Amino acid sequence: MPVIVPTGSEQADFEQDVDLGGTVYRLRVYYNGRDDSWYLSLSDVDGNPLVMGVRLTLDTSILGAHVLEALPAGALAMIDPENTREDPSRRSLDDDAMALVFFTAEELES
């Protein structure tokens, strides 16, 4: 079953630890007002950077272009349950209009 990563934060820059495929990672999600976009950085729990500053866009694998053994086996993507077809804006992460979802490699194969 896909993991829905909580993103409801009133803050424009927040960190959280999340289990992705059996390993805990640290996510930093932050907003850039200049381009009205959210960005994500992924580190291991010790703070070692794995993926830094990836823009959160709809229906795109956030980790897809990165090949590191330390990354979770699967896909992390923004989905739009309300089908607005717009990338996440400042408040759309707060009101659950968008969802950050992790799919394991096994889920992607079936």
ROSEDO-906911 format. One record per atom (N, C-alpha, C, O): residue number from 1; residue in three letters; atom name; x, y, z. Coordinates in nm, 2 decimals. Example, Ala and Ser with C-alpha at 12.3 -4.5 7.8 and 13.67 -1.06 7.14 Angstrom:
SITE  pator  loba  guba       x       y       z
SITE      1   ALA     N    1.32   -0.57    0.78
SITE      1   ALA    CA    1.23   -0.45    0.78
SITE      1   ALA     C    1.32   -0.33    0.78
SITE      1   ALA     O    1.42   -0.33    0.85
SITE      2   SER     N    1.28   -0.22    0.71
SITE      2   SER    CA    1.37   -0.11    0.71
SITE      2   SER     C    1.29    0.00    0.79
SITE      2   SER     O    1.34    0.11    0.80
// end
This chain:
SITE  pator  loba  guba       x       y       z
SITE      1   MET     N    0.08   -0.12    0.00
SITE      1   MET    CA    0.00    0.00    0.00
SITE      1   MET     C    0.09    0.12    0.00
SITE      1   MET     O    0.18    0.13    0.08
SITE      2   PRO     N    0.06    0.22   -0.09
SITE      2   PRO    CA    0.15    0.34   -0.09
SITE      2   PRO     C    0.14    0.42    0.04
SITE      2   PRO     O    0.05    0.41    0.11
SITE      3   VAL     N    0.25    0.48    0.07
SITE      3   VAL    CA    0.27    0.56    0.19
SITE      3   VAL     C    0.24    0.71    0.15
SITE      3   VAL     O    0.30    0.77    0.06
SITE      4   ILE     N    0.14    0.77    0.22
SITE      4   ILE    CA    0.11    0.91    0.20
SITE      4   ILE     C    0.20    0.99    0.31
SITE      4   ILE     O    0.18    0.97    0.43
SITE      5   VAL     N    0.29    1.07    0.26
SITE      5   VAL    CA    0.38    1.15    0.34
SITE      5   VAL     C    0.30    1.27    0.39
SITE      5   VAL     O    0.26    1.35    0.30
SITE      6   PRO     N    0.29    1.29    0.52
SITE      6   PRO    CA    0.22    1.41    0.57
SITE      6   PRO     C    0.29    1.54    0.52
SITE      6   PRO     O    0.41    1.55    0.54
SITE      7   THR     N    0.21    1.63    0.47
SITE      7   THR    CA    0.27    1.76    0.43
SITE      7   THR     C    0.20    1.88    0.48
SITE      7   THR     O    0.23    1.99    0.45
SITE      8   GLY     N    0.10    1.86    0.57
SITE      8   GLY    CA    0.02    1.96    0.62
SITE      8   GLY     C    0.10    2.04    0.73
SITE      8   GLY     O    0.10    2.00    0.84
SITE      9   SER     N    0.16    2.15    0.69
SITE      9   SER    CA    0.23    2.23    0.78
SITE      9   SER     C    0.21    2.38    0.74
SITE      9   SER     O    0.20    2.42    0.63
SITE     10   GLU     N    0.19    2.46    0.85
SITE     10   GLU    CA    0.17    2.60    0.83
SITE     10   GLU     C    0.30    2.67    0.79
SITE     10   GLU     O    0.30    2.78    0.75
SITE     11   GLN     N    0.41    2.60    0.81
SITE     11   GLN    CA    0.54    2.66    0.79
SITE     11   GLN     C    0.58    2.64    0.64
SITE     11   GLN     O    0.54    2.55    0.58
SITE     12   ALA     N    0.66    2.74    0.60
SITE     12   ALA    CA    0.70    2.73    0.46
SITE     12   ALA     C    0.83    2.65    0.45
SITE     12   ALA     O    0.89    2.64    0.34
SITE     13   ASP     N    0.88    2.60    0.56
SITE     13   ASP    CA    1.01    2.52    0.56
SITE     13   ASP     C    1.00    2.43    0.68
SITE     13   ASP     O    1.00    2.48    0.79
SITE     14   PHE     N    0.99    2.30    0.65
SITE     14   PHE    CA    0.98    2.21    0.76
SITE     14   PHE     C    1.06    2.08    0.73
SITE     14   PHE     O    1.08    2.04    0.61
SITE     15   GLU     N    1.09    2.00    0.83
SITE     15   GLU    CA    1.16    1.88    0.82
SITE     15   GLU     C    1.08    1.77    0.89
SITE     15   GLU     O    1.01    1.80    0.99
SITE     16   GLN     N    1.09    1.65    0.85
SITE     16   GLN    CA    1.03    1.54    0.91
SITE     16   GLN     C    1.10    1.41    0.88
SITE     16   GLN     O    1.16    1.40    0.77
SITE     17   ASP     N    1.09    1.31    0.97
SITE     17   ASP    CA    1.15    1.18    0.94
SITE     17   ASP     C    1.03    1.09    0.89
SITE     17   ASP     O    0.92    1.10    0.95
SITE     18   VAL     N    1.06    1.01    0.79
SITE     18   VAL    CA    0.95    0.93    0.73
SITE     18   VAL     C    1.01    0.80    0.68
SITE     18   VAL     O    1.12    0.79    0.63
SITE     19   ASP     N    0.93    0.69    0.70
SITE     19   ASP    CA    0.97    0.56    0.66
SITE     19   ASP     C    0.93    0.54    0.52
SITE     19   ASP     O    0.81    0.54    0.48
SITE     20   LEU     N    1.03    0.52    0.43
SITE     20   LEU    CA    1.00    0.49    0.29
SITE     20   LEU     C    1.06    0.35    0.25
SITE     20   LEU     O    1.18    0.34    0.24
SITE     21   GLY     N    0.98    0.26    0.24
SITE     21   GLY    CA    1.02    0.12    0.20
SITE     21   GLY     C    1.10    0.05    0.31
SITE     21   GLY     O    1.19   -0.03    0.28
SITE     22   GLY     N    1.08    0.08    0.44
SITE     22   GLY    CA    1.15    0.01    0.54
SITE     22   GLY     C    1.27    0.08    0.60
SITE     22   GLY     O    1.34    0.03    0.69
SITE     23   THR     N    1.30    0.20    0.54
SITE     23   THR    CA    1.42    0.28    0.59
SITE     23   THR     C    1.37    0.42    0.62
SITE     23   THR     O    1.29    0.47    0.55
SITE     24   VAL     N    1.42    0.47    0.73
SITE     24   VAL    CA    1.38    0.61    0.77
SITE     24   VAL     C    1.47    0.71    0.70
SITE     24   VAL     O    1.59    0.70    0.71
SITE     25   TYR     N    1.41    0.81    0.64
SITE     25   TYR    CA    1.48    0.92    0.58
SITE     25   TYR     C    1.43    1.05    0.64
SITE     25   TYR     O    1.32    1.06    0.70
SITE     26   ARG     N    1.51    1.15    0.62
SITE     26   ARG    CA    1.47    1.29    0.66
SITE     26   ARG     C    1.43    1.37    0.54
SITE     26   ARG     O    1.51    1.38    0.45
SITE     27   LEU     N    1.31    1.42    0.54
SITE     27   LEU    CA    1.27    1.51    0.43
SITE     27   LEU     C    1.27    1.65    0.48
SITE     27   LEU     O    1.22    1.68    0.59
SITE     28   ARG     N    1.31    1.74    0.39
SITE     28   ARG    CA    1.30    1.88    0.41
SITE     28   ARG     C    1.21    1.93    0.30
SITE     28   ARG     O    1.25    1.91    0.18
SITE     29   VAL     N    1.10    1.99    0.33
SITE     29   VAL    CA    1.01    2.05    0.23
SITE     29   VAL     C    1.01    2.20    0.25
SITE     29   VAL     O    0.98    2.24    0.36
SITE     30   TYR     N    1.04    2.28    0.15
SITE     30   TYR    CA    1.04    2.42    0.16
SITE     30   TYR     C    0.98    2.49    0.04
SITE     30   TYR     O    0.99    2.44   -0.07
SITE     31   TYR     N    0.93    2.61    0.07
SITE     31   TYR    CA    0.86    2.69   -0.03
SITE     31   TYR     C    0.95    2.80   -0.08
SITE     31   TYR     O    1.02    2.87    0.00
SITE     32   ASN     N    0.95    2.83   -0.21
SITE     32   ASN    CA    1.02    2.94   -0.27
SITE     32   ASN     C    0.91    3.04   -0.32
SITE     32   ASN     O    0.85    3.01   -0.42
SITE     33   GLY     N    0.89    3.15   -0.26
SITE     33   GLY    CA    0.79    3.25   -0.30
SITE     33   GLY     C    0.82    3.31   -0.43
SITE     33   GLY     O    0.73    3.36   -0.50
SITE     34   ARG     N    0.95    3.31   -0.47
SITE     34   ARG    CA    0.99    3.38   -0.60
SITE     34   ARG     C    0.93    3.31   -0.72
SITE     34   ARG     O    0.88    3.37   -0.81
SITE     35   ASP     N    0.92    3.17   -0.71
SITE     35   ASP    CA    0.86    3.10   -0.82
SITE     35   ASP     C    0.74    3.02   -0.78
SITE     35   ASP     O    0.69    2.94   -0.86
SITE     36   ASP     N    0.68    3.05   -0.66
SITE     36   ASP    CA    0.56    2.99   -0.61
SITE     36   ASP     C    0.57    2.84   -0.62
SITE     36   ASP     O    0.48    2.78   -0.68
SITE     37   SER     N    0.68    2.78   -0.57
SITE     37   SER    CA    0.70    2.64   -0.58
SITE     37   SER     C    0.75    2.58   -0.45
SITE     37   SER     O    0.82    2.65   -0.37
SITE     38   TRP     N    0.72    2.45   -0.43
SITE     38   TRP    CA    0.77    2.37   -0.32
SITE     38   TRP     C    0.89    2.29   -0.37
SITE     38   TRP     O    0.89    2.24   -0.48
SITE     39   TYR     N    0.99    2.27   -0.28
SITE     39   TYR    CA    1.10    2.19   -0.31
SITE     39   TYR     C    1.13    2.09   -0.20
SITE     39   TYR     O    1.08    2.11   -0.09
SITE     40   LEU     N    1.19    1.98   -0.24
SITE     40   LEU    CA    1.22    1.87   -0.14
SITE     40   LEU     C    1.36    1.83   -0.15
SITE     40   LEU     O    1.42    1.82   -0.25
SITE     41   SER     N    1.42    1.81   -0.03
SITE     41   SER    CA    1.55    1.75   -0.01
SITE     41   SER     C    1.54    1.63    0.07
SITE     41   SER     O    1.46    1.62    0.16
SITE     42   LEU     N    1.61    1.53    0.04
SITE     42   LEU    CA    1.61    1.40    0.11
SITE     42   LEU     C    1.74    1.36    0.16
SITE     42   LEU     O    1.84    1.37    0.08
SITE     43   SER     N    1.75    1.33    0.29
SITE     43   SER    CA    1.88    1.29    0.35
SITE     43   SER     C    1.85    1.16    0.43
SITE     43   SER     O    1.74    1.12    0.45
SITE     44   ASP     N    1.96    1.09    0.46
SITE     44   ASP    CA    1.95    0.98    0.55
SITE     44   ASP     C    1.93    1.04    0.69
SITE     44   ASP     O    1.94    1.16    0.71
SITE     45   VAL     N    1.90    0.95    0.79
SITE     45   VAL    CA    1.87    1.00    0.92
SITE     45   VAL     C    1.98    1.07    0.99
SITE     45   VAL     O    1.97    1.14    1.09
SITE     46   ASP     N    2.10    1.04    0.94
SITE     46   ASP    CA    2.22    1.11    1.00
SITE     46   ASP     C    2.25    1.25    0.94
SITE     46   ASP     O    2.34    1.32    0.97
SITE     47   GLY     N    2.16    1.28    0.84
SITE     47   GLY    CA    2.18    1.41    0.78
SITE     47   GLY     C    2.26    1.42    0.65
SITE     47   GLY     O    2.29    1.53    0.60
SITE     48   ASN     N    2.31    1.30    0.61
SITE     48   ASN    CA    2.39    1.30    0.48
SITE     48   ASN     C    2.29    1.32    0.36
SITE     48   ASN     O    2.20    1.24    0.34
SITE     49   PRO     N    2.32    1.42    0.28
SITE     49   PRO    CA    2.23    1.45    0.17
SITE     49   PRO     C    2.23    1.34    0.06
SITE     49   PRO     O    2.34    1.29    0.03
SITE     50   LEU     N    2.11    1.32    0.01
SITE     50   LEU    CA    2.09    1.22   -0.10
SITE     50   LEU     C    2.04    1.29   -0.22
SITE     50   LEU     O    2.10    1.27   -0.33
SITE     51   VAL     N    1.94    1.37   -0.21
SITE     51   VAL    CA    1.88    1.44   -0.32
SITE     51   VAL     C    1.84    1.58   -0.26
SITE     51   VAL     O    1.78    1.59   -0.16
SITE     52   MET     N    1.89    1.68   -0.33
SITE     52   MET    CA    1.87    1.82   -0.28
SITE     52   MET     C    1.80    1.91   -0.38
SITE     52   MET     O    1.83    1.91   -0.49
SITE     53   GLY     N    1.70    1.98   -0.32
SITE     53   GLY    CA    1.63    2.09   -0.40
SITE     53   GLY     C    1.56    2.05   -0.52
SITE     53   GLY     O    1.57    2.11   -0.62
SITE     54   VAL     N    1.48    1.94   -0.51
SITE     54   VAL    CA    1.40    1.89   -0.63
SITE     54   VAL     C    1.26    1.96   -0.62
SITE     54   VAL     O    1.19    1.95   -0.52
SITE     55   ARG     N    1.22    2.03   -0.73
SITE     55   ARG    CA    1.09    2.09   -0.73
SITE     55   ARG     C    0.98    1.99   -0.73
SITE     55   ARG     O    0.98    1.89   -0.81
SITE     56   LEU     N    0.88    2.02   -0.65
SITE     56   LEU    CA    0.76    1.93   -0.64
SITE     56   LEU     C    0.67    1.96   -0.76
SITE     56   LEU     O    0.60    2.06   -0.75
SITE     57   THR     N    0.66    1.87   -0.86
SITE     57   THR    CA    0.57    1.89   -0.97
SITE     57   THR     C    0.48    1.77   -0.97
SITE     57   THR     O    0.52    1.66   -0.93
SITE     58   LEU     N    0.36    1.79   -1.03
SITE     58   LEU    CA    0.26    1.68   -1.04
SITE     58   LEU     C    0.31    1.57   -1.13
SITE     58   LEU     O    0.37    1.59   -1.23
SITE     59   ASP     N    0.27    1.44   -1.08
SITE     59   ASP    CA    0.28    1.32   -1.17
SITE     59   ASP     C    0.42    1.30   -1.22
SITE     59   ASP     O    0.44    1.25   -1.33
SITE     60   THR     N    0.52    1.34   -1.15
SITE     60   THR    CA    0.66    1.32   -1.18
SITE     60   THR     C    0.73    1.25   -1.07
SITE     60   THR     O    0.72    1.29   -0.95
SITE     61   SER     N    0.81    1.15   -1.10
SITE     61   SER    CA    0.89    1.08   -1.00
SITE     61   SER     C    1.00    1.17   -0.95
SITE     61   SER     O    1.09    1.21   -1.02
SITE     62   ILE     N    0.99    1.21   -0.82
SITE     62   ILE    CA    1.08    1.31   -0.77
SITE     62   ILE     C    1.22    1.25   -0.76
SITE     62   ILE     O    1.32    1.32   -0.77
SITE     63   LEU     N    1.23    1.12   -0.74
SITE     63   LEU    CA    1.36    1.05   -0.73
SITE     63   LEU     C    1.41    0.99   -0.86
SITE     63   LEU     O    1.52    0.94   -0.87
SITE     64   GLY     N    1.32    0.99   -0.96
SITE     64   GLY    CA    1.34    0.92   -1.09
SITE     64   GLY     C    1.48    0.95   -1.16
SITE     64   GLY     O    1.53    0.85   -1.21
SITE     65   ALA     N    1.53    1.07   -1.15
SITE     65   ALA    CA    1.65    1.10   -1.23
SITE     65   ALA     C    1.77    1.07   -1.14
SITE     65   ALA     O    1.88    1.09   -1.19
SITE     66   HIS     N    1.75    1.03   -1.02
SITE     66   HIS    CA    1.87    1.01   -0.93
SITE     66   HIS     C    1.89    0.86   -0.91
SITE     66   HIS     O    1.80    0.78   -0.89
SITE     67   VAL     N    2.02    0.82   -0.92
SITE     67   VAL    CA    2.05    0.68   -0.90
SITE     67   VAL     C    2.16    0.66   -0.80
SITE     67   VAL     O    2.27    0.68   -0.82
SITE     68   LEU     N    2.11    0.63   -0.68
SITE     68   LEU    CA    2.20    0.61   -0.56
SITE     68   LEU     C    2.15    0.49   -0.49
SITE     68   LEU     O    2.03    0.47   -0.47
SITE     69   GLU     N    2.24    0.40   -0.45
SITE     69   GLU    CA    2.20    0.28   -0.37
SITE     69   GLU     C    2.13    0.32   -0.24
SITE     69   GLU     O    2.05    0.24   -0.20
SITE     70   ALA     N    2.16    0.43   -0.19
SITE     70   ALA    CA    2.10    0.47   -0.06
SITE     70   ALA     C    1.96    0.52   -0.07
SITE     70   ALA     O    1.89    0.54    0.03
SITE     71   LEU     N    1.91    0.55   -0.19
SITE     71   LEU    CA    1.77    0.60   -0.21
SITE     71   LEU     C    1.67    0.48   -0.19
SITE     71   LEU     O    1.71    0.37   -0.21
SITE     72   PRO     N    1.55    0.52   -0.15
SITE     72   PRO    CA    1.45    0.41   -0.14
SITE     72   PRO     C    1.42    0.35   -0.27
SITE     72   PRO     O    1.41    0.42   -0.37
SITE     73   ALA     N    1.39    0.22   -0.27
SITE     73   ALA    CA    1.35    0.15   -0.39
SITE     73   ALA     C    1.20    0.18   -0.42
SITE     73   ALA     O    1.12    0.12   -0.35
SITE     74   GLY     N    1.18    0.26   -0.51
SITE     74   GLY    CA    1.04    0.30   -0.54
SITE     74   GLY     C    1.03    0.44   -0.60
SITE     74   GLY     O    1.13    0.49   -0.66
SITE     75   ALA     N    0.91    0.50   -0.60
SITE     75   ALA    CA    0.89    0.63   -0.65
SITE     75   ALA     C    0.82    0.72   -0.55
SITE     75   ALA     O    0.73    0.68   -0.49
SITE     76   LEU     N    0.87    0.84   -0.55
SITE     76   LEU    CA    0.81    0.95   -0.46
SITE     76   LEU     C    0.75    1.05   -0.56
SITE     76   LEU     O    0.82    1.10   -0.64
SITE     77   ALA     N    0.62    1.08   -0.55
SITE     77   ALA    CA    0.55    1.17   -0.64
SITE     77   ALA     C    0.45    1.25   -0.58
SITE     77   ALA     O    0.39    1.21   -0.48
SITE     78   MET     N    0.42    1.37   -0.64
SITE     78   MET    CA    0.31    1.45   -0.60
SITE     78   MET     C    0.19    1.41   -0.68
SITE     78   MET     O    0.20    1.40   -0.80
SITE     79   ILE     N    0.08    1.38   -0.61
SITE     79   ILE    CA   -0.05    1.35   -0.69
SITE     79   ILE     C   -0.15    1.46   -0.65
SITE     79   ILE     O   -0.14    1.53   -0.55
SITE     80   ASP     N   -0.25    1.47   -0.73
SITE     80   ASP    CA   -0.35    1.57   -0.72
SITE     80   ASP     C   -0.49    1.51   -0.71
SITE     80   ASP     O   -0.56    1.49   -0.81
SITE     81   PRO     N   -0.53    1.47   -0.59
SITE     81   PRO    CA   -0.66    1.40   -0.57
SITE     81   PRO     C   -0.78    1.48   -0.63
SITE     81   PRO     O   -0.88    1.43   -0.67
SITE     82   GLU     N   -0.77    1.62   -0.62
SITE     82   GLU    CA   -0.88    1.70   -0.67
SITE     82   GLU     C   -0.87    1.73   -0.82
SITE     82   GLU     O   -0.96    1.80   -0.87
SITE     83   ASN     N   -0.77    1.68   -0.89
SITE     83   ASN    CA   -0.75    1.69   -1.03
SITE     83   ASN     C   -0.75    1.84   -1.08
SITE     83   ASN     O   -0.82    1.87   -1.18
SITE     84   THR     N   -0.68    1.93   -1.00
SITE     84   THR    CA   -0.67    2.07   -1.04
SITE     84   THR     C   -0.57    2.08   -1.16
SITE     84   THR     O   -0.58    2.18   -1.23
SITE     85   ARG     N   -0.48    1.99   -1.17
SITE     85   ARG    CA   -0.38    1.99   -1.28
SITE     85   ARG     C   -0.28    2.11   -1.26
SITE     85   ARG     O   -0.22    2.15   -1.36
SITE     86   GLU     N   -0.27    2.16   -1.14
SITE     86   GLU    CA   -0.17    2.27   -1.11
SITE     86   GLU     C   -0.07    2.22   -1.01
SITE     86   GLU     O   -0.11    2.15   -0.92
SITE     87   ASP     N    0.05    2.25   -1.03
SITE     87   ASP    CA    0.16    2.22   -0.93
SITE     87   ASP     C    0.12    2.28   -0.80
SITE     87   ASP     O    0.05    2.38   -0.79
SITE     88   PRO     N    0.17    2.22   -0.69
SITE     88   PRO    CA    0.14    2.27   -0.56
SITE     88   PRO     C    0.18    2.42   -0.53
SITE     88   PRO     O    0.29    2.46   -0.57
SITE     89   SER     N    0.09    2.49   -0.48
SITE     89   SER    CA    0.11    2.63   -0.44
SITE     89   SER     C    0.14    2.64   -0.29
SITE     89   SER     O    0.14    2.54   -0.22
SITE     90   ARG     N    0.15    2.76   -0.24
SITE     90   ARG    CA    0.19    2.79   -0.10
SITE     90   ARG     C    0.09    2.72   -0.01
SITE     90   ARG     O    0.13    2.65    0.09
SITE     91   ARG     N   -0.04    2.73   -0.03
SITE     91   ARG    CA   -0.14    2.67    0.06
SITE     91   ARG     C   -0.19    2.53    0.02
SITE     91   ARG     O   -0.26    2.47    0.11
SITE     92   SER     N   -0.16    2.48   -0.09
SITE     92   SER    CA   -0.22    2.35   -0.13
SITE     92   SER     C   -0.16    2.23   -0.06
SITE     92   SER     O   -0.22    2.13   -0.05
SITE     93   LEU     N   -0.04    2.25    0.00
SITE     93   LEU    CA    0.01    2.14    0.09
SITE     93   LEU     C   -0.06    2.14    0.22
SITE     93   LEU     O   -0.07    2.04    0.29
SITE     94   ASP     N   -0.10    2.26    0.27
SITE     94   ASP    CA   -0.16    2.27    0.40
SITE     94   ASP     C   -0.30    2.22    0.40
SITE     94   ASP     O   -0.35    2.17    0.50
SITE     95   ASP     N   -0.37    2.23    0.29
SITE     95   ASP    CA   -0.52    2.19    0.30
SITE     95   ASP     C   -0.54    2.06    0.23
SITE     95   ASP     O   -0.65    2.02    0.20
SITE     96   ASP     N   -0.44    1.98    0.22
SITE     96   ASP    CA   -0.45    1.84    0.16
SITE     96   ASP     C   -0.50    1.84    0.02
SITE     96   ASP     O   -0.55    1.73   -0.02
SITE     97   ALA     N   -0.49    1.95   -0.05
SITE     97   ALA    CA   -0.53    1.94   -0.19
SITE     97   ALA     C   -0.43    1.86   -0.28
SITE     97   ALA     O   -0.46    1.82   -0.39
SITE     98   MET     N   -0.31    1.85   -0.23
SITE     98   MET    CA   -0.20    1.77   -0.29
SITE     98   MET     C   -0.16    1.67   -0.20
SITE     98   MET     O   -0.17    1.68   -0.08
SITE     99   ALA     N   -0.10    1.56   -0.25
SITE     99   ALA    CA   -0.05    1.45   -0.17
SITE     99   ALA     C    0.09    1.41   -0.22
SITE     99   ALA     O    0.11    1.39   -0.34
SITE    100   LEU     N    0.18    1.39   -0.12
SITE    100   LEU    CA    0.31    1.34   -0.15
SITE    100   LEU     C    0.31    1.19   -0.12
SITE    100   LEU     O    0.28    1.15   -0.01
SITE    101   VAL     N    0.33    1.11   -0.22
SITE    101   VAL    CA    0.30    0.96   -0.21
SITE    101   VAL     C    0.43    0.88   -0.25
SITE    101   VAL     O    0.50    0.92   -0.34
SITE    102   PHE     N    0.46    0.78   -0.17
SITE    102   PHE    CA    0.57    0.69   -0.20
SITE    102   PHE     C    0.51    0.56   -0.24
SITE    102   PHE     O    0.43    0.50   -0.16
SITE    103   PHE     N    0.56    0.51   -0.35
SITE    103   PHE    CA    0.52    0.37   -0.40
SITE    103   PHE     C    0.64    0.29   -0.40
SITE    103   PHE     O    0.75    0.33   -0.45
SITE    104   THR     N    0.64    0.17   -0.34
SITE    104   THR    CA    0.75    0.08   -0.34
SITE    104   THR     C    0.77    0.02   -0.48
SITE    104   THR     O    0.69    0.03   -0.56
SITE    105   ALA     N    0.89   -0.04   -0.50
SITE    105   ALA    CA    0.92   -0.10   -0.63
SITE    105   ALA     C    0.83   -0.21   -0.66
SITE    105   ALA     O    0.79   -0.22   -0.78
SITE    106   GLU     N    0.78   -0.28   -0.56
SITE    106   GLU    CA    0.69   -0.39   -0.58
SITE    106   GLU     C    0.55   -0.34   -0.63
SITE    106   GLU     O    0.49   -0.40   -0.72
SITE    107   GLU     N    0.51   -0.23   -0.57
SITE    107   GLU    CA    0.38   -0.17   -0.61
SITE    107   GLU     C    0.39   -0.12   -0.75
SITE    107   GLU     O    0.29   -0.12   -0.83
SITE    108   LEU     N    0.50   -0.07   -0.79
SITE    108   LEU    CA    0.52   -0.02   -0.93
SITE    108   LEU     C    0.52   -0.13   -1.03
SITE    108   LEU     O    0.48   -0.11   -1.15
SITE    109   GLU     N    0.56   -0.25   -0.99
SITE    109   GLU    CA    0.57   -0.36   -1.09
SITE    109   GLU     C    0.43   -0.42   -1.11
SITE    109   GLU     O    0.41   -0.48   -1.22
SITE    110   SER     N    0.34   -0.41   -1.01
SITE    110   SER    CA    0.21   -0.48   -1.03
SITE    110   SER     C    0.11   -0.39   -1.10
SITE    110   SER     O   -0.01   -0.43   -1.12
// end
